[in-house]
Amino acid sequence: MLRLLIFLLPALLLAQPAADLDFTSPIGDLRDLPQALTQLLIADANRHLAVRPVINSPAALQARAAQVRRQILQNIGGLPAQTPLHARTVATLQRGKYRIEKVIFESQPRFYVTANLYIPNQLSGPAPAILFPLGHEAGGKAHYAWQIALGSFASKGFVALAWDPVGHGERSQFFDPDTRTSKLVRSTTEHSMLGAQTLLTGDNIARYMIHDGIRALDYLAARPEVDPNRIGVTGNSGGGTLTAYLAAVDDRLKVAAPSCYITSAKSLLTQLGPQDAEQNLPPWISAGFDFPDFLYAFNGKPYLILSALRDFFPIGGARATYAEALRVYDQLGQANKLSMVEADDGHGYTKPRRLAAYAWFSRWLAKREDDGTEPDIQLATEEELQCTTTGQVQTSLAGETVFSLNKARIIPRPALTAAQVLAKARELTAYNPASNPPKVTPYGALSRPTYRLEKLTYESEPGIQIPAVLAVPHAFKPGGPTVLLADCNGKSAAAARLDQLAQAGTRVLSIDLRGCGELTPKGPRGIDPWLGDSRNIAAALLLGRSMLGMRMRDLTAGLDLLAAPQVTAIGIGHASLPVLFATALDPRITAAELDGLLKSYQSVVETPLHRRAFEHVLPGVLRHFDIADVVKAIAPRPVTIVRPVDPMGQP
């Protein structure tokens, strides 16, 4: 028994400090971090959107439409070059009043797109057409709601084209031939995995999805069955997003009806949070743009907002956007070209919205009244609608992926001086240090044999309370060694390191950065194992901020609290990169130790999968510098790198 106690005693002594270092939950008076961060970002949004453009003439509307288009194209990194489609029909299904051609085309060289073209069998001449971008539902173009809508349009005399978006149906970007499914399970995770990589090169995954849509429109407009002057666009959810984008950037589209997407920036931030990567075009909000701008970009053409009362895209935001845009349409004498339908149901392209869409497109494209019915549609299986022999582009055609195309987008960077690297780092992180010492709230102290442990919080910026513990050795004197310690697993995970330093006579402030430790988001807005604190990260980027820059502020506010002339900063795990950048931009940090530092941003772009690299994304960083350049810029101050990791977090 004595021998057992001897072995257990060291573990018990180390476990005891760890158990004491988390303290905010029982106190219960700290605001939940997502809520506090949301309020902070809403304040940003209010400031950026305080002055909306005055649109009181056709010229003003046209000017805003051009501005919106430029902003979208700028935010996505521009569009790829137009190249031959090499389109081919591989098979045809007969469906009574219409047929379905199974089509493969190349939106970029060897970037294959699988599509289904629905064509009425009885056409007297070129017909109106519908471009139908798909949402995130399983099955890609074979999802039952899409088949019903597409078959109904074809039954009513429209040619309609749907294609598998990136990550859906036959176009999984992370297909595992062993499990015959995506390594990431969900298409939305695929989007955001690629979203981090494309942001690093200065692009956006929406670049690839918008371009696929434009090339699908090229194909549709060139079909002899189609009147190229009578093409509309509609889709639901992620397809609603692409409907809004495509309507904004391509003048060939004459009528638009996004479903279950249009809301408002404020409603999105407060009630839902940003969704997957292609639905976020940073810095969209900080540049002064909101959802009504998608409508303005359509330049007065017929626009129908399809909404659901119980959708997770907030109905209040959709109503606010509709009301703002209706005032503009009305003032320009075009109120009849804008409408909104609110169905008493939830998310999806449900029958009430489909019926409204048939009526809208019949009115504006076919110049007739729809009969208000929806025909019975013979549904095909996913296999019947497949265009490839294996059901996946990667295994059938072995073409390009977004990963391979984005990897090729890495361009040689200009050689920057240390001063230039630091200036660009400050710009890209949107680092904004506090101008006043932080407000500190004490929560008691614990006594250790050689030091005192003070529990406290400090405000790094309005509403953001940082939980911290300050270890002060009994023999510590002003000017003595001081360490700022951050471990993204939390203060408790770093308890042994704090104890070791404090016993050696070092004053230590151990803190939880935003999204770390006691500030880890819980519940539906929690930490994703692949993407980290993705919604708060995306919200920050939309508002011209970065999670990296906000964590840097948490760190340097800790320096303000310590008020020491020389501080060594230690960053562990996902806290190591914020510590690196804070060291680079704050000379009060005289030395840094980085344990588990990401080896490079370029490695994220060159490795198909990554874990939580999204937390560290700076849009366009690889056009200017990489992590090693920041390390060099700190010289001659010493930097110690321990166990650097690859994008999957492996040594």
N, C-alpha and C positions, 0 to 999 in steps of 0.2 A: 504493500500500500504506500509506504514511504517513497519507494522508487517511482511509482506512478505519479505521486504528487510532485516529485522533483521534475519529471518530464512535463507535467501539465502547467506548472507554475509560470514559466516564461510566457506560454501562450495566453494564460489568464491575464497576466500583467499587460500584454500587448492588446488583448481584446478589450480591456476595460476602458482605455482612452478612446478607442474607436466607438464604443457604445455611447460615450458621452458627447461626441462631436456633432451628432445630428440633434437639433434642438427645436426647430421651428414648428414641427407638426403639433406637439402638445400645446404650444403657445397659441396657435390658431389665429393670430392677428396679422399675419403677413398675407398680402394678396397673392393669389395664384399667379404664377409667372405668365402663362399664356394670356390671362386677363389683363395683367399689368402691361405686358408687351403690346397687346392689342390696343389698349388705351393710348399708349405712346404712339403707335403707328397711326391710329385714327387721328391723333393730333397732327401728325405729319400730313396725312391725307387732307384734312381740313385746310391746312395751310396751302398745300399744292393745288387744291381744287377750289380755293376761295373765289377765284375769278374765272368763270367760265366764259368762253367766247360769245360775243353778241352776234347772232346770225339773224339778220333782218332783211337780207336780199339774196337773190340767186347767186350773185357774185361772192357774197360772204360765205354762203354754203359751199360753193365750189372751191373757195380758198381753203376752208376747213377740211373738206374732203381730201384735197391734195396734201394738206399737212398731216392728216391721219395716215394716209397711205405712205408718205415718206417715213413717218415714225415707225410704222409696222415693219417696213422693209429694213430700216436702220436697225431696229431692235433684233431682228432675226439674222442679221449679217448679210443681207442681200439675198438674191435668188441665184441658183445655179444657172449655167448656160442652157439655152434651148438646144437640144440634140435630137437626132432621129428617134421616133417612138418605137420603130420596129414592131408595131402592133400586129397581133395575129389572133384569129379566132380558132380555138382548139376543139370546140364542140358546141352543139346547140341542143337545148331542151325545148320541146314543144309544149305549150300550155294553153291550148284552146284559142283564146282571143289574142294571144301574144306568144312570142318565143323568147328564150333567154340564151344569148350568146355568151360563151365563156371565153374571156379575152385576157391576154397577157401583153403588156407593153412595158417599155423601159422609160421611166421618167428621167433617169440619168443613165449613162452607159452602164449596162449590166446591173442596174438597180431595178429589179423586176417588180411590177405591180400586177396583182391578180384582180380581175374585175368581172362583173356580170352586167351585160347590156340587155335591158328589157325593151323589146320592139313590138308594137302592135302589128298584127298580121294583115289588117285591112287599112292601108294608108292610101289616100288619094293624091298625096303630095308631101313635101317636107313638113314635118310635124313639130309642134312645140316639144321642148325637152326639159328634163329635170336632172340636175347634177345632185347626187345624193351621198354626201360624206357621212360615214358611219360613226356611231357612238361607241362607247367602251363595253357594250354588252358582249357576252361570250358568243363564239361562233362566227365572228366577223360578218361577212355579207350574207351568211345563212341564217342569222337571227330572225326569229319568226316575225317580229314587228317590222323589220326592214322588208322582208319578203311581201308582207301584206301591203305595205305602202307602195313598194315598187310595182307589184303586180296590179294593184288598183290603178296607179297612174297609167300603166300600159293599157289596162282595160278601158280607160277613159280617153285613150288616143295620144298619150304622151310617150315619147322615148325616154327611158330613164337609165342612168348609169350609176352603179355603186362599185366601190373598190375597197379592198382590205387596206385599212390604214397601217402604218408602221406598228408592229407589235400585236396585230390582230389576225385572226383567221390563218391564212396561208403565209403570213409575213411576220411570224415571230422572229425577233432579232436575237433571241437567246435560246433557240430551240435545242433541246437535249434529245438526241436520237435514241438514247437508252430508255428514257422515261416517256418519250413521245409527247412532251409538253415543254413549256417554257421553264427554264431554270428558275425564273423569278415568279412563276405562277400567274401573276396578274399583268395585264397589258399596261395598266397605269404605272406599275413599278418599272416595267421596261422603259416607259416613256421618261420617267424621272431619272433612272439610271443613265440613260443616254443624255438626258437634259443637263446633268452636271457636266458631262464631258463636252457637250457642244457649247455650253456657256464658257468653259475654260478657253476654248479657241476663239471666242468672240462671236459665236453664233447662238442659235436656239434650235431645239429640235423641231419647233414649228416651221423652221426653214424647209425641212424635208417634207413635212406634211402639207404645207401650203403648196409647195412646188408639185407634189404628187397631184394635188387637186387641180392646179393650173394645167398640168399635162393631161389629166383626165378630161378636162374641159376642151383642150386641143383636140383630143380624140373624138369626143362627142360632137363637137361643132363641125368636124370634117366628115361625119357620117352622112351619106346621101339621104338617109331617112329624116334628117334633122334640119330644121330651119335655124340657122345660126343666130338669127336676130330675135329668137323667141326661146331663150334658155333661162330657167330659174334654178335656184339652189335652196335646198332644205335638208336639215339633219337634226338629230337629237343629241343632247348632252355634249360629248366630245365632238359629235357631228354638228351640233349647234355652234360650238366654238369655231369649227372650220367653216361653217356657213357664214358666220360673221366676218371671219378673216377674208375668205374668198370674195364675198360681196364687196369688201372694202378695197381689194387690190386689183380686181379684174372687171373692167368695164363691160365685158361681153355678157355678164349676168344682168338680166333685166328685172327680175323679181326675186325677193329673198324672204325666207321664213325660218329663222332659227328657233328650235324648240328646246326648252329646258336648259337655257344657258344665260340669256340676258338677265342681268340684275343690276346692281350698282356697286361701285367700289367700296363704299362705306358698309353696305349690307354684306358684301363678300367678306370683308375683314372682320366685322363684328360677329356675324352669325355662322358663317361657314368656314372661312379660311380658304386660302388659295388651293386649287386642286393640282392635278399633275402638270408636268413641266411645260407642255405645249400650250397650256391655258394661261401661262404667265409670260409676259413680254417685258421683263425689266429693262429700263426703269419706267414703265408705262405710267404709273400714277404720279411719280415725282416729276415726270415731264408734263403733267397737267392734263392727262387724258383719262376719260371715264367711259363707261359703257355707252352712253348716248353717242359718243364719237363714232362707234361702229355704224350707227344709223346714219349719221351725217356723211360718212364716207360713201354711202350709197347714193348720195347726191340727189335726193328727192324722188328716187324711183320707188315703186311699191314695196313696202316692207311690212311683214306681219310678225309680231312677237307672239310666240306660242308658249304659254306658261301653265304651271300647275299650282294650285293653292297649297298643296302639301309637298311641293318639291323641296329638296335641300338647297337649291338655288333660291334665295329668299324672294318671295313674291312681292314684298314691300319694295325691294330694290328694283324689280322689274316695273312696278307701277311708277316709281319715281323716274326711271329712265324714259318710260313711255310718255309721262306727263311733260317732261322737259322737251323731248323731241316733238311731241304733238304741237306744242306752242310754236316751234319753228315751222313745221309743216303747215300749220294753220295760217301763220303770218305770211307764208309764201303762197297761200291759196291752194295748197296741195294736201289738205287734211284727209281727203278720201284715199290717199295713197299710204296712209299709216294706220295700222289697226293692231289690236291686242286681244287675244283670246285667253281667258282664264278657265281652265278645266278643274273641276272639283275632284282631283285625284292626285297621284304622286308622280315621281320621276319616270319618264319613259315617253316614247312616241305612241301614246294610247289613242284609242279610236276618236275621242272628241277632238284631239289636236289633228289627227289625220284628216278627219272630215273637213275641218277648217282649212287645212292646207289644200285639199282638192278644190274647194270652192274658190280660194284665193288665186291659185294658179290658173284655174279655168277662166276666172274673170279677166285676169290681166294678160295671160299668154294665149289662151284659146279663144278669147272674146265670146264666151258663152257662159251660161249659168250651169253650174254642176247640179246633178239631180239629187244630191244629198245622201246618196247611198254608198255603201262599200261592198263590192262584190265578194263572193266567197273565193278565196285564193287557195289553189292547190300548193301546199308547202313542199319544198324539196328538202332532202337531207343535206347536211353539210358536205358529205362526200359527193352527192350529185352536182353540187355547185362548184366543186373544186376545179381549178384550172390546171393544176400540176398533177403529175402522176403519183407523187407521194403525199400530197396534201400540204407540203411545205416548200417554199421557194428555195430555202437553204439546201435541202437535201435533193431537190429535183434539178435546180439550175445553178446552184453554187455561185451566186452572183455577189454583188456588193451588199454591204449592210450600212446602216447609219454609222456604226462604229468604225468600219473601214474607211468610209468616205470622210468622216470627221477627223480620223487620224491623219489622213492625207492633207487636211486643212492646216496642220501645224506648219508654220512658215518660219524661216530664219529670223531671229530677233536682232534688232540693232544692238550694238554693244553700248550699254549705258554706264555712266559713271556711278559711283556710290551715291552721290547726291541726287542724281536722276532716278535711281532705283527707289530711294527713300521718298522722293516727291511723288512718284507714281504709286508707290505703296500707300501713301496717305490718301491719294485720290481714289484708288480702287477700293480700299477698305472703307472709305467714307468715315475714317477715324475722326472723332470729334471729342477731344478730352474735356473733362469738366473744368469749369473756370473757377469754381469755389471748392473749399474742402467739403468732403461728404458729411451729411448728417449721420450721426452714429447713435444707435440705440443699444444699450447694454442689456444682457440677459443673464447676468450672474457670472460667477467665477468658480473654478475648481482648483484645489491645491494639489500639487505634485511634490515629490520630495525635493526636487531641485528647481522647480519653476511653478509659476502661476498660469492657469489657463482661463482666459476671459472669453466668454461667449458674447457675440455682438452681431448686429447687422449694420450695414451702411448703404446709403442710397447712391448708386453709381450714376443714375439719372432719374428724373422724376418718376416715381412709382416703382422703380426697380430696386428692390431690397436684396442685398447680397449677404447671405449668411456666412459668417466667418468665425474663426477662433484665433485668438492671439496668445501665443505662448511667450511669457517673459521670464527669463531665468532670474532667480533670486539675486544673483550677483551681477546682473546686467547693468552696464553704465552707458549713458548717452554716447553715441558714436560707435557702439559695439557692433559686431556682425549682425546683419539683418537679412532675412530671407522672406520673399513673397512666394508662396507655394500654391499651385493650382493643379488639381488632379480631376479630370473630367468624370471620373467615377465617384468623386465627392471627397469631402474632408475626411470622412471615416476611412476611406480606402487609403488615404495618405497619413493616417494616424501614426503608424510606426516611424515614418520618415520625420514627421514633426517631432515625435518624442526623441528620436536620435539627435536631431539638430538642437533641440532645446536643452537636452542634457549636456551637450557639448558647449553650452553657453551662448547659443544663437537665439536672437529674438525672431519668432516666426509668425507670420500672418498667413493662415491657410484658409482659402476661400472656395466657394462654389460659384463658378461662372454660370452665366445664363445657359439653361439647358443641361446643367451638370448637377450631380449630387442632389441636394434638397430642392434644387430648382429644375429637376427633370420633369417635363410635362407628363401628366398622368392621363389615363383614359383614352378616348378616341383621338386626342391630339398628342399622344405620347411619342416616345422615341421609336421610330421605325428601325428594325435591325439593319436594313440596307441604307436608308436615306437619312437617319438621324432625326433631328427636330425639323422635319421637312417643311411643315406649313409655316412655322415662324420664320424659317430661313427664306422661303419664297416671298412671304409678306414683306420682309425687310428688303429684299432685292427689288420688289415692285416699287418701293418707296425710296430707292436710291441708297439704301443702307446695305450692310452685310452682317451676318452673324459674327464673322471674324472681327469686324470693326467694333461691334457692340461688346464682344468679350474683351477686346483690348481696352475699352473704356472701363469695364469692370476691374481690370487689372490696374490701370493707372490711377483709378480712384482709390484703390488699395494703397498705392504708393503715396497718395495725398494723405491718407490716414496715418501711415507709418511716419511720414515727415522725416525721413532719414536721408542724408546726403548720398549714401551709397547703399544699394540694395542688390542682392543676388536673386534672380528670378528663376524658379524651377517650375517647368511645365511637364506634366505627365499625361500620356495618352493624347486624347483629342484637345487637351489644354496646351500641348506643346507648341502648336502653330500660333495661337494667339500670343503666347509668351514670346515667341520669336519676333513677331511683328511689333509687339509692345516694346521689346528691347531695342529694336531698330529705330523706333520713333521717340523713345523717351530715354535721354541720357542718364537719368537717375538710376537706371538699371545698369550696373557696372559689370555684371557677368551674368551669363545665362546657362542653365543646364536643361537640356531638352531630352526627355526620355520617351521614346516612341514617336519621334517626329516623322511625318510623311516624307518619303525620300524626295519626291518631286511632284509638281503639278503635271508635268508631261507624262509621268508614269500612269496617272489616272486616265489620260487620254489614250495611252498605248496599251492599257490592260482592259479587257472587256468588262470585267466586274470589279466593283469597288464597294467597300463598306464605309458609310458615313463620310465619304469625301465631300458630299454635298454641303456639309457644315462649313467647309473651308473655301467654297467657291467664291472667286472674284471674277466677274464677267470680263472676258478678254485678257486675262492676266498673261496668258502665254504669248500674246503679241508684244509683251514688254519685258517680262522677267520671269524667273522661276525661283523656287525656294532657296537654292544654293546662292543665287545673286543677293538675296536678303541677308543670308549668313555672312557673305563677303562684305556687305555694306556696313556691318556692325564693327568690323575690325577698326582699331586694334583691341577693342574690348573682347575678352575671351568668351567663346561659346563652346560648350561641351555637348556633344550629341551622343546619346546612349541608346542603343538598340533602335536605329531607324527602321521604319516599317514600309512595306509595300502597300498598294491601294486596298488590299484585303485585310490590312492590319497585321500581317505576318512579318516577323523579323527578316 
